[in-house]
Amino acid sequence: MVTNLRKTNLNLLPVLRELLRHRNVTNAARALNLSQPAVSNALAQLRSLFHDELLIPHGRTLQPSALAERMLPRLEMMLGGLEQFIARGTFDPAKSEGAIKIATADYVILLLGAELINQLSALAPALTIEFSDARSQSARDLKMGDIDLFIGPRRLAHIAFDEFSVSTLFEDDIVCIVDADDVSAEISEKELVERKLVLFTPTGSETVAFFETVLQHAGVTPRNIVRVPSFLVIPYLVQGTGTIALLQRRLAERLSGSTSIRIMPPPLSFPRLEIGMWWSPAREHDPSHIWLRQLLSQICEKQFA
């Protein structure tokens, strides 16, 4: 049976997208700037159109049906393409408003944040930026359109980003740091196992810390790990405590002037860190998104050349 698009209310599709993103009628209505009854009525029409419940009440949320789960990626792609088609050639950063949303670690914010703010102030003064913590949920956030970019190591084994576009922003090395008064001439593999080792672990994460994964791949299992939710505090915990830590070289060098630490080569040959940015294919040809990706790439080329 051929569907007659002229008889189909295509205005229902953006409502469906927001309902699937938020899984809550009130929040979807707020995102659409519509009344709650209007969104509830649209949901009833959608259920009739697709002959499926689509969203099933479950406590205070709505759980998508199997059909709705299958529909969401195609819906995001289709509506994203339409929005780009309509907006093509009209993007002017100087007149653009809204928020750029990036999920990443404080390490990346420290390295790139100030210059990104400067560039936005000069080129797109009405655009704001919202950084959020990178987490295992970030892939879903990217798919749902809740964030514009995810920035992190390209070897994140615990997050599946295969369905997204990706580009490398910059590279970095993994180093050891110790207290400045530490008498060690070098850090041995045995010390990585037996000494207290400070490692970054995201708050509330069920995943293994990235550097811990790197150690596991090298066949090293530390016995005494101090876990912290921030890269930036690690040098401050190493100074004066006799602990050691693995850290990104650029971050260690940036904070070495304000902390009493010494940077040392690791006892193992770790792979270089490739810091990439991921985005939804639905935004691939979006002029505003292309501009943002190019801006970040230019900032990294300038700072890390």
C-alpha positions in Angstrom: 0.0 0.0 0.0 1.4 3.4 -1.0 1.1 6.1 1.7 -0.4 9.4 0.4 1.9 12.1 1.9 -0.6 14.8 1.0 -3.1 13.2 3.4 -0.5 12.7 6.2 0.1 15.4 8.8 3.9 15.7 8.6 3.9 18.2 11.5 3.4 15.2 13.7 7.0 13.9 13.0 8.9 16.6 15.0 6.5 15.9 17.9 7.3 12.2 17.7 11.0 13.0 17.7 10.8 15.1 20.8 8.6 12.5 22.5 11.2 9.8 21.7 14.0 12.1 22.9 12.4 13.1 26.2 10.0 10.2 26.9 7.8 12.6 28.7 4.9 14.6 27.4 5.5 17.6 29.5 9.2 17.9 28.6 8.5 17.3 24.9 5.8 20.0 25.0 8.3 22.4 26.6 10.9 21.6 23.9 8.3 22.2 21.2 6.8 25.3 22.8 3.4 23.6 22.7 0.8 22.9 25.3 0.8 19.5 27.0 -2.7 18.7 25.7 -1.6 19.5 22.1 1.3 17.1 22.4 -1.0 14.4 24.0 -3.4 14.9 21.0 -0.5 14.6 18.6 0.6 11.3 20.3 -2.9 9.9 19.8 -2.8 10.8 16.1 0.7 9.2 15.8 -0.5 6.0 17.4 -3.4 5.9 14.9 -1.1 6.7 12.0 1.4 3.9 12.8 -1.1 1.5 14.3 1.3 1.1 17.3 1.4 2.4 20.9 4.8 4.0 20.1 5.3 5.2 23.7 4.0 3.1 26.6 3.4 4.6 30.1 5.9 3.3 32.6 5.8 5.1 36.0 6.6 8.8 35.2 8.2 8.1 31.9 7.1 6.7 28.5 8.9 3.6 27.2 9.3 3.4 23.4 7.8 0.3 21.7 10.0 -1.9 19.5 8.8 0.0 16.5 9.6 3.4 18.0 13.1 2.2 18.9 13.7 1.2 15.3 12.2 4.5 14.0 14.2 7.0 16.0 17.6 6.8 14.1 15.8 7.2 10.8 13.6 9.9 12.1 16.6 11.9 13.4 18.4 11.4 10.1 15.3 12.4 8.0 14.3 15.5 10.0 17.9 16.6 10.4 18.3 16.4 6.6 15.2 18.4 6.1 16.3 21.1 8.6 19.7 21.3 6.8 17.9 21.5 3.4 15.8 24.4 4.6 18.7 26.2 6.4 21.3 25.5 3.7 23.3 28.6 2.8 21.6 30.7 5.5 24.0 30.2 8.4 25.7 33.3 9.7 27.6 32.8 12.9 27.5 36.6 13.7 23.7 36.4 13.8 23.3 32.8 15.2 21.7 32.3 18.6 21.5 29.2 20.8 23.8 26.9 22.7 26.6 24.6 21.6 26.6 21.5 23.7 29.7 19.4 24.1 30.3 16.3 26.2 33.9 15.9 27.2 36.4 15.7 30.1 37.7 18.6 32.2 41.1 17.9 30.6 39.8 18.9 27.1 37.9 21.9 28.6 41.1 23.2 30.1 43.0 22.8 26.9 40.4 24.1 24.4 37.8 26.0 26.4 39.3 29.4 26.8 40.2 29.7 23.1 36.8 28.4 22.0 35.2 31.1 24.2 37.4 33.8 22.7 36.6 32.6 19.1 32.8 32.5 19.8 33.0 36.0 21.4 34.6 37.4 18.3 32.7 35.4 15.6 29.4 34.4 17.2 28.7 36.6 20.2 25.1 35.3 20.7 26.1 31.7 20.8 26.7 30.2 24.2 28.5 27.0 25.1 27.5 24.2 27.5 30.1 21.6 28.5 28.9 18.4 30.2 30.8 15.4 31.6 31.6 12.6 29.1 29.8 9.4 30.2 28.7 6.0 28.9 25.3 7.7 28.1 27.0 10.2 25.7 26.4 8.0 22.7 22.7 8.0 23.3 22.8 11.8 24.0 24.5 12.3 20.6 21.9 10.1 18.8 19.0 12.0 20.5 20.4 15.4 19.7 20.9 16.3 23.3 24.6 17.2 22.6 26.2 18.5 19.4 29.6 16.8 19.9 31.4 14.2 22.0 35.1 14.8 22.5 37.3 12.0 23.9 39.9 9.3 23.2 39.3 7.4 20.0 40.0 4.1 21.8 37.1 4.3 24.1 36.3 0.6 24.1 33.4 0.8 26.5 31.3 3.3 24.3 30.1 2.2 20.8 30.5 5.2 18.5 30.6 3.2 15.2 27.4 4.8 13.9 28.7 8.3 14.2 31.1 10.5 12.1 34.5 11.2 13.7 37.5 13.3 13.2 40.8 13.5 15.2 41.4 16.9 16.9 44.8 16.4 18.4 47.2 13.8 19.8 48.8 13.5 23.2 51.2 11.2 25.2 50.6 9.3 28.4 53.2 10.1 31.1 53.8 9.3 34.8 53.8 12.0 37.4 55.3 11.9 40.9 55.9 14.4 43.7 58.7 16.8 42.8 60.8 15.5 45.8 60.3 11.8 44.8 63.8 10.3 44.6 62.9 7.7 42.0 65.2 7.8 39.0 62.5 6.1 37.0 59.1 4.4 37.4 59.1 0.7 37.0 56.3 -1.6 36.0 56.4 -3.1 39.5 55.7 0.3 41.0 52.7 0.7 38.8 51.4 -2.5 40.3 52.4 -1.9 44.0 52.4 1.8 44.7 49.2 3.9 45.1 48.1 4.9 41.7 45.8 7.8 41.1 43.4 7.3 38.2 40.5 9.3 36.7 37.1 7.5 36.8 33.9 9.3 35.7 31.4 9.9 38.5 28.6 7.3 38.5 30.2 5.4 35.7 29.8 1.6 35.5 32.7 1.5 33.0 36.4 1.0 33.6 38.6 4.2 33.6 40.3 4.8 30.3 43.9 4.6 31.7 42.9 1.5 33.6 41.9 -0.1 30.3 45.3 1.0 28.8 47.1 -0.8 31.7 45.0 -3.9 31.3 45.9 -4.1 27.6 49.5 -3.8 28.6 49.0 -6.7 31.1 49.3 -4.6 34.2 46.8 -4.8 37.1 47.4 -2.1 39.8 46.6 -3.3 43.3 46.0 0.0 45.0 44.0 2.6 42.9 42.9 6.0 44.1 39.9 6.9 41.9 39.0 10.5 41.3 36.3 12.1 39.1 38.5 14.9 37.7 41.7 14.9 35.8 42.6 18.3 37.1 42.9 17.3 40.7 45.3 14.5 40.0 48.5 16.5 40.2 47.4 18.1 43.5 46.8 14.6 45.0 50.2 13.4 43.8 52.2 16.2 45.3 53.4 15.4 48.8 51.6 12.0 49.0 54.1 9.5 47.6 51.5 8.4 45.0 52.1 8.1 41.2 49.6 8.8 38.4 49.2 8.4 34.7 48.2 11.6 33.0 48.1 13.3 29.6 51.4 15.1 28.9 49.7 18.3 27.8 47.7 18.5 31.0 50.7 17.6 33.2 52.8 20.3 31.6 50.0 22.8 31.9 49.6 22.2 35.7 53.3 21.6 36.5 53.7 25.3 37.2 51.0 25.4 39.9 51.8 22.0 41.5 54.9 20.4 42.9 55.2 17.4 40.5 57.7 15.8 38.3 56.9 14.4 34.9 58.5 11.0 34.1 58.3 8.6 31.2 56.1 5.5 31.8 57.8 2.1 32.1 55.6 0.7 29.3 55.1 1.7 25.7 51.6 3.2 25.7 49.9 4.1 22.4 49.5 7.8 21.7 46.2 9.3 22.7 44.1 10.3 19.8 41.5 12.9 20.9 38.6 12.8 18.5 35.2 14.5 18.1 32.1 12.6 17.2 28.9 13.8 15.7 25.6 12.4 14.4 25.5 11.7 10.6 22.3 13.7 10.6 24.4 16.8 11.2 27.1 16.0 8.6 26.0 18.6 6.1 24.5 21.1 8.6 26.3 24.5 7.8 26.3 25.5 11.5 27.8 22.2 12.5 30.4 22.2 9.8 31.4 25.7 11.0 31.7 24.4 14.6 33.8 21.4 13.6 36.1 23.6 11.4 36.5 26.1 14.3 37.5 23.4 16.7 39.9 21.9 14.2 41.5 25.3 13.6 41.9 25.9 17.3 43.7 22.6 17.8 45.9 23.1 14.7 46.9 26.5 16.1 47.5 25.4 19.7 49.1 22.0 19.1 51.0 22.5 15.8 
